[in-house]
Amino acid sequence: MKNNESAVRVVRAAHSEAADDRRQIAALSAIGLIDFSVISLYQLGVIKSLPDLPGELFDSNTINAANDAQVMGIPDGPVSLSLYAANVLLAAGAIKSRKRGNVFDWLLAGSVLGQAAGGAYYLYNMAAVQKKVCVYCVTGALLNFATLAPLAQLFFRK
């Protein structure tokens, strides 16, 4: 990168399969930001009640106010929100770095894998323990699982 070349131009101009994988991770994470903004605003008391699908099975309010909806005593919505934002930041840093397997890629992998594991845990908890479904949480878990595909391509493409 030349001294006068902006980081934004460098990132936007990057053309490689690795850059495309990182962009896919960032795009899926941006959707997660939207999803978990709603959960976070509910957990912070800004939104009084989450809209839900009809039926007794769906209870996003109860699930997002449960004791399990926290990480180290902090509501899990803002925690997830910050991880999605970190993914976007790390993807940008990795694209700018250009080199495959740079420190940004490894940090991104750790975040994505952690989110997928967290999503699996929360799905299990909803089904086996709470016996209720949060559509916002299921959406987040599915986004986390979908993000594994471009991550795998980034690390295992030949």
C-alpha positions as CSV (number, residue, x, y, z in Angstrom):
1,M,0.0,0.0,0.0
2,K,1.3,3.4,-1.0
3,N,1.4,6.0,1.8
4,N,-1.2,8.1,0.1
5,E,-3.5,5.2,-0.7
6,S,-6.5,4.9,1.6
7,A,-7.2,1.6,3.4
8,V,-10.8,1.7,2.1
9,R,-9.5,1.8,-1.5
10,V,-7.1,-1.1,-0.8
11,V,-9.8,-3.2,0.8
12,R,-12.4,-2.4,-1.9
13,A,-9.9,-3.1,-4.7
14,A,-8.8,-6.5,-3.3
15,H,-9.7,-9.3,-5.8
16,S,-9.0,-12.8,-4.7
17,E,-10.9,-15.8,-3.5
18,A,-9.7,-15.2,0.0
19,A,-10.9,-11.6,-0.1
20,D,-14.3,-12.9,-1.3
21,D,-14.5,-15.4,1.6
22,R,-13.7,-12.7,4.1
23,R,-16.4,-10.5,2.5
24,Q,-18.9,-13.3,2.8
25,I,-18.1,-13.6,6.5
26,A,-18.5,-9.9,7.0
27,A,-21.8,-9.8,5.1
28,L,-23.2,-12.7,7.2
29,S,-21.9,-10.9,10.4
30,A,-23.6,-7.7,9.3
31,I,-26.9,-9.6,9.1
32,G,-26.2,-10.9,12.6
33,L,-25.7,-7.3,13.8
34,I,-29.2,-6.5,12.7
35,D,-30.6,-9.6,14.3
36,F,-28.8,-9.1,17.6
37,S,-29.5,-5.4,17.7
38,V,-33.1,-6.3,18.3
39,I,-32.2,-8.8,21.1
40,S,-29.8,-6.3,22.7
41,L,-32.3,-3.6,22.7
42,Y,-34.8,-5.9,24.4
43,Q,-32.3,-7.0,27.0
44,L,-31.4,-3.4,27.7
45,G,-35.0,-2.5,28.2
46,V,-35.4,-0.2,25.1
47,I,-37.8,-2.7,23.5
48,K,-40.5,-3.8,26.0
49,S,-41.6,-7.0,24.1
50,L,-40.2,-8.8,21.1
51,P,-42.6,-9.6,18.3
52,D,-42.9,-13.4,17.9
53,L,-44.4,-16.0,15.7
54,P,-47.8,-17.3,16.9
55,G,-48.0,-20.5,18.9
56,E,-47.0,-21.6,22.4
57,L,-43.6,-22.9,21.2
58,F,-42.4,-19.4,20.4
59,D,-41.3,-17.2,23.4
60,S,-38.4,-14.9,22.5
61,N,-39.1,-12.7,25.5
62,T,-38.7,-15.5,28.1
63,I,-35.6,-17.0,26.4
64,N,-33.9,-13.6,26.1
65,A,-34.6,-12.8,29.8
66,A,-33.6,-16.2,31.1
67,N,-30.6,-16.8,33.4
68,D,-29.0,-18.6,30.5
69,A,-29.1,-15.4,28.4
70,Q,-25.9,-14.1,29.8
71,V,-22.1,-14.4,29.4
72,M,-20.1,-13.8,32.6
73,G,-23.1,-11.8,34.0
74,I,-23.5,-9.6,30.9
75,P,-26.6,-10.0,28.7
76,D,-25.7,-12.2,25.8
77,G,-27.3,-10.0,23.1
78,P,-24.7,-7.2,23.4
79,V,-21.9,-9.8,23.7
80,S,-23.0,-11.4,20.4
81,L,-23.5,-8.0,18.8
82,S,-19.8,-7.1,19.7
83,L,-18.6,-10.4,18.2
84,Y,-20.4,-9.8,14.9
85,A,-18.9,-6.3,14.8
86,A,-15.5,-7.7,15.5
87,N,-15.9,-10.2,12.6
88,V,-16.5,-7.3,10.2
89,L,-13.5,-5.4,11.6
90,L,-11.3,-8.5,11.4
91,A,-12.4,-9.3,7.9
92,A,-11.5,-5.8,6.8
93,G,-8.1,-6.1,8.4
94,A,-7.5,-9.5,6.8
95,I,-8.5,-8.2,3.3
96,K,-6.1,-5.3,3.7
97,S,-3.3,-7.6,4.8
98,R,-3.8,-9.7,1.7
99,K,-1.7,-12.6,2.9
100,R,-3.7,-15.7,3.6
101,G,-3.4,-17.0,7.2
102,N,-2.5,-13.6,8.6
103,V,-3.2,-12.8,12.3
104,F,-6.6,-11.3,11.3
105,D,-7.7,-14.5,9.7
106,W,-6.8,-16.5,12.8
107,L,-8.6,-14.1,15.1
108,L,-11.6,-14.2,12.7
109,A,-11.5,-18.0,12.8
110,G,-11.6,-18.0,16.6
111,S,-14.5,-15.7,16.7
112,V,-16.5,-17.5,14.0
113,L,-15.9,-20.9,15.6
114,G,-16.8,-19.6,19.0
115,Q,-20.0,-18.1,17.7
116,A,-20.9,-21.4,16.0
117,A,-20.3,-23.3,19.2
118,G,-22.3,-20.8,21.2
119,G,-25.2,-21.1,18.6
120,A,-25.2,-24.9,19.0
121,Y,-25.3,-24.6,22.8
122,Y,-28.2,-22.2,22.7
123,L,-30.1,-24.3,20.2
124,Y,-29.7,-27.3,22.5
125,N,-30.7,-25.3,25.5
126,M,-33.8,-24.0,23.8
127,A,-34.9,-27.5,22.7
128,A,-33.9,-29.6,25.7
129,V,-34.1,-27.2,28.7
130,Q,-36.4,-24.3,28.0
131,K,-38.6,-26.1,25.5
132,K,-39.3,-22.8,23.8
133,V,-38.0,-21.2,20.6
134,C,-36.6,-17.7,20.1
135,V,-36.8,-16.9,16.3
136,Y,-34.1,-14.3,16.7
137,C,-31.7,-16.7,18.4
138,V,-32.4,-19.5,15.8
139,T,-31.7,-16.9,13.1
140,G,-28.4,-16.0,14.8
141,A,-27.4,-19.6,15.2
142,L,-28.1,-20.4,11.5
143,L,-26.0,-17.3,10.5
144,N,-23.2,-18.6,12.7
145,F,-23.4,-22.0,11.1
146,A,-23.6,-20.5,7.6
147,T,-20.4,-18.4,8.3
148,L,-18.5,-21.7,8.7
149,A,-18.7,-22.3,5.0
150,P,-16.7,-19.2,3.8
151,L,-14.3,-19.7,6.8
152,A,-13.6,-23.3,5.7
153,Q,-13.0,-22.1,2.1
154,L,-10.6,-19.4,3.4
155,F,-8.5,-21.9,5.3
156,F,-8.8,-25.1,3.2
157,R,-9.0,-23.9,-0.4
158,K,-6.1,-25.1,-2.4
